[in-house]
């Protein structure tokens, strides 16, 4: 397995851990996986599996809480619709990170 596919697999495992009603950011995922500054690579990994229901890509937003991945879903509102179904609140078009931000802790090291 090459280095990027291993990174992608670890991204998917971590994204599967994000609880319903919570979101995290590309940067938080990258930093947790030991690749601070690789936010785009996290985005590329998620873009590759956007249609897989077992990986809740809709729960990953940019550092400001914006739905920067929405253009990769079937329609632009699908990402927001899924978040609203999970009772995620917004301030305008931005996720209220003060209420919904999830950060993995050390207990996830064994899973990833």
N, C-alpha and C positions, 0 to 999 in steps of 0.2 A: 504494500500500500504506500502510495507516495504521500509526502508531507501535507499537501493541500487536501487530499481526500480524508486523511486522518483528522485534520483540523475541521473539515466540514462535518464529519461524523460526530465530533465532540460538540460542535455548534448544535447539531440536531438533538443530541442527548440533553443538552442544557435547556434548549428551548422547550422540549417536552416537559421540563420540570416547572415551567412558569405556571403558577396556579391561575385558574379562571378568575377574572376580576382584577388581575394584576398585569402590568406590562414591564418590560425592561428595555434597555437601549442597546444598540449595536455595540457601542463603546463598552458598556458594562460587560457584555458577553465576551468581547475581545480581551478585555483586561483580566477577567476571571480565568480565561483560558491561557493566560500568560503571553498574550500578543497585543499588549496595549498599542494603540495606533493602527490596528487592523480592522477598524469598523467596516470599511468597504468590503473586506474579504468576508466578514460575517454577512453582509448584505448579499454578496454574490452567492454564498452558500444557501441562503434562504430563497433567493430568486430561483435557484435550481430545483427547489421542491415546493414551490408556492401552492401547488394543487394537492399536496398530500395532507389529508385530514388529520393524520396522526402527529403532525408537526405544526403546532399553532403559531404559524408565522405572523398572524395578525397581532400577536401580543408583543411584537418588537417594533419600537418606534425610534425616532432619532433623539438626540440628547435634549432637544427642546420639547419633546412630546408630540412632535408633528408626525403625521402618517406618511412618511417619505416613501414607504413601500407600496402605497395604494395603487400605483399604476401597474403593478404586476399581478393584481387580482383580475378576475373576470370582468368586473366593472369597478370604476373608481370608488364607489360607495361601499363596496363589499367589506373592506377592512373595517371601516367605521361601523357598519351595521353589525358585524360580529362582535366588536368591542361593546357596542350599546347593548347587545343581547346579554353580555356578561356584566351589565351594570357599571361599565366604565363611564365616568363623567368627563365632560369636556368643558374647557373654557374657550369659547369660540370654536375653532377647529383644532385645538390642541388638547391632548390628554392632560387631565389634572394630575401631574406627577406627584404632587404633595399627598394625594390620596391613594394612588395606584402603583407607584414605583416599587418594583421587586428587585432585590439584589441577592444573588446566591451567597450563602455563607460557606464556611469551611466544611460543613456537613455534606456538601455536594461534591467535594473532591473525590470521594470514593465512587461516585456514580459516573463521573465524566472521565 
